[in-house]
């Protein structure tokens, strides 16, 4: 399964998604885009901070590098990242003949378009053979779609998580991170960025 995204920062909903796909796939590949996000208070969350947070989350639930690979996507677009992985163009994971690549996508609607994440991958299973690595198969996104849980009736969002990080409010941060993960650990990761990473 390939799960592409910005993940700036990843939150517990993202981890739930990885856990969902780890139950149906032998390997889950998290592809982190190169785009950094800056909070309103000027804290830049880069791919490196995202990777560090992912590692904390994965350790907290016992998923290791045998099950989950964190890879650097050279592409901003999550959809392009997934297509390029199918073609064998992503360092960190090269699919082999016979591999079925499952696009990791959520049924959560996009706040801007109103369309679910799965709609972006609706043609994934139709990728022409010449655009795939030899012998690689592609799955229909609807067969494996992930439905996220709700937090107080609202889907968890990275935007709201960044706001909580700006506030430094430990209770607010706890609502965005997996159980058993220290909010101080997450704050340390994002606040200990190099000075030039700050706005």
N, C-alpha and C positions, 0 to 999 in steps of 0.2 A: 504494500500500500504506500502511496506517495501522498504526503500532506504538505502542500506548499503554502506559504503565507509570509506576512511581514513579521508577526509575533513580536511586536515592540510595545509592551512586553507580552510574552505568553501568559495566559491566565488559566484558571482551573478548568474552564470549558475546553480550552485547547488540549489540556492533559486528558480530559474525559474522552475527547475525540481520538487521541493516540491510543488510549486503553481500549476503546471500542475496536479500532482497526488491528490492534495487537492480538485480539481474540479471533480474528478471521484471516489474518495474514501471517506468514512466517517471519517477515521483516517489515518494519515500518520505517520509511525514510521521511524525516522532517526536513523540508527545504526552506531555509531562511533566506528571504530576499535581501539584497544589499541596501535597501532603503532604510535610513535611520528615521526615527521619529523624535521630535523635540516636544517636551511637555510645555505647558503654558508658562511655567517658571524657569524654562530654559535648560532643563536636564535632557541631554541627548541620550536616547536609548538606541545603541547600534546593534549590529549583528552579533558582536562579541558579547555584549550584555545579555542579549536574547539567548545565545547559546549557553551562557553560564546559568541563567535562570532555568532553561530547559533541563540542564544536567541536575540541578537541585531537585526539580520536580520528578524526573525519572528515577533518581536515587530514592526518593521518598516512597515510591510505589514498587520498587524492586525491578524496574525495567532497566536492562543494561544494554551495552553496545552489541550484544548478540541478537537482541530483539529489535532495538531501535537505533537507527543511524541518524545523527544530526549532520546535515550537509549544507554547504554554502551554495546557494543558487546564484549564478551570475546574472540572472534575469529578474527584472522588477515584477513581471507578470506571473502570478501563480499558475495560470493556465499554460503559458509558454514553458514554464519550468517543468511542469508535468509532462508535456509533449516532448521536451528535450530529454527528459529522463528515459522515456520510452525509446527514443532514438539512440540512447547510449551516450549522450553528450553532457552528462553531469558527473564531475569528479566526486568520488566518494561512494557511488553505487552504479555499477554497470550491469544491466539486466542480462540474463543468460537465456538461451533458447529454451522455450517451454515455460518461462516465467509469465504469470498472469499479473499485469500491473493494474491495481485497483486505485482509481482516483479518490483521494480522501476529500469528501465534501459534506457540508452540513445542510440541513433543511432550513436553517435560520435565514430569514429574509435579509437582504442587504438594506440598510437604512435609507440609502439614496434611491436605489432602483426598485426596491420592494420585491425583487426576484431572489429566490433561494440560491445559495452557493452551488447547489447541484445543477442549476440551469446553465452555469458556465461550462460544465463538463458534459453536457447532454450528448455531444458527438464524440466523446472520448473513445468509446468502443468502436467507432467507425474510422479511426485513424488508418489511412492507407498503409498497406504492408511496406511500401517503399519508404515510409516515414518512420518505420520501427526498426529497432535492431533485429537481426535475423532470428526468426522463430519466436519473437516476443508477442504475447497476446495482451489485449486490452479489455477491461471489464466495463460493463454498463454501470454508470454511477448510481443509478436508482437501485440496483441490486444490493448495494452496500452502504447507502447513505446513512449519515449519522444525525440523530435528532438530539440537540443539546438540551440540558436541563435548564431550569429557570432559577433565577435568584430574585426572590420577592416579586415574582410575576414578570420579571424583565430579564431578557437574555444578557449574560455577562458580556461586557465589551472592553476591548483594550483601551479605548478612549476614556471610559470611566475609570479604568485602572490607573491610567496616567494621572488623572485628576486626584485620585486617592494618594498616589505616590507624592505628588506635589504637596499635598496637605500634611504628609507625614503622620496622618492619623492611623495608628496601628489597628484599631478596630475596623476601619474602612478597608485597609489593605487586606486584613484577614479574610474578608468576604470574597476577595478575588483570587486567593491562592489555595492550593490543595491543603486539606487537613494534614497536620503534622509538619508543615513547612513553616519555618520561623519568618515572620514579617520583617524582622530586623535583618535577616540574611538577604532578603530581596532588596531592602532599602540600601544595604551596604553595597550590593552589586551596582545598582543604578547611580548611587551618589558618589561612588569611588572612581567614577570615570576620570580619565585624564582631563586636566583643566581646559585643553583646547576642544574637548568634546562638549563643553558647556557653551551655551549661547552667549 
